[in-house]
């Protein structure tokens, strides 16, 4: 959007400070549709803060899972550990952002 000249993407600056918008047409759902692309620095900042918080929560949960596995207290097999990792990374498609690698091959001992 920044590649488009400011005069083509401005809105009423007094009513909507910082907001930019661009109108166009696109094929959607089998027909030509009017589309409006907007960008708000305020909304962008809030979304980024929310994503940062979600990532931090997932990293803490992954660290706790890793600590349990290192202590040898985990009673899950490899499939169970992968399932737990998938559960932790499910929100907001974190599996596209956070990369994990399970390196241990030892199965938990019974008894």
N, C-alpha and C positions, 0 to 999 in steps of 0.2 A: 504494500500500500504506500510506503514511503517513496517508491519510485515514481509515483504519480504526482504531478505538480500540486502544491498546496491549494491553489485557487480552484482546482477541480474536486477537492475533498473537504472543503470547509463547511461548517454548519454555523448556526447563530452562536458566535463566541460568547455573547453576554448571557444567553440562556443556558448554554451547554459548554462551559469552559473546558478546553482540552480535548473535546470530542471531535473526531473526524469521521467523515462518511463518504462513501462512493456508491453511486447508483450504476447499475448495469443490467444486462440481460444474460440469461443462461438457460441451457436445456436442463430441465428437471422434471422428473416424473412424466416423461414423454411429451412435454410441451415447453414452449418458450415462456420463461417466467421473468418477472422483474425481481432483481436481487439488490439488497442494500447491505454493503459491507461497512461495519462501524468499528472504531477503535477508541477505547476510553483508557487513558493512562491510569485512572483510579481503579477501574475494574481489573485492568491488567495486573496492577500491583497486588490487589487482594487475591486474585487467582494464583499468582506466583507465591504469595505467602502461604496460601492454603496447600499448594502442592509441596512446598518446602516442609510444612508440618507433616503432611502425609508420608513423605519420604523419610523424615526423621523417625517417625513412629515405626515404619517398616524396618529401618536399619536397626533400631533398638530391639525389635522382636527377632530379627535374624541373628543379632549378636547373642541374645539370650538362648536361642535354639543352638547356636554354635557352641556356647559355653556348656550347655547340658550335654551335648554330644562329646565334647572334649573330656568332660568329667566321667564319661562312660555311664552316665545315668539314664541315657535315652533308651527306651524299650521299643523303638521303631526300627523296622527294616528300611532299606534304601527307598522303597516305594512310599513308605509312610513319611519319611523325611522329605521327599520331593512333594508329597501332598501338603505337608505343613508349609513348605516354602511357597507353594502355589497359593495357599490360603492367605499367607502374609502379603503376597504381592498382588492379590486380586484387585484391591481398590485402585481406581483411576488408571488402570492398565500399567501398574508399576513394573510389571515384568518387561515392558518395553524400555524402561528407564534404568532399572537396577538389575545388574547382572550377577548371578550367583553361580558358584561351581562347588559341587559336592565332591571332595577328593578322597575321603576315607573309604576303605573297602571292607573293614572289619565289621562283622555282624555282631550285635549285642549278645553277650553270653547269658544263658539262662541259669537261674539258681542263686 
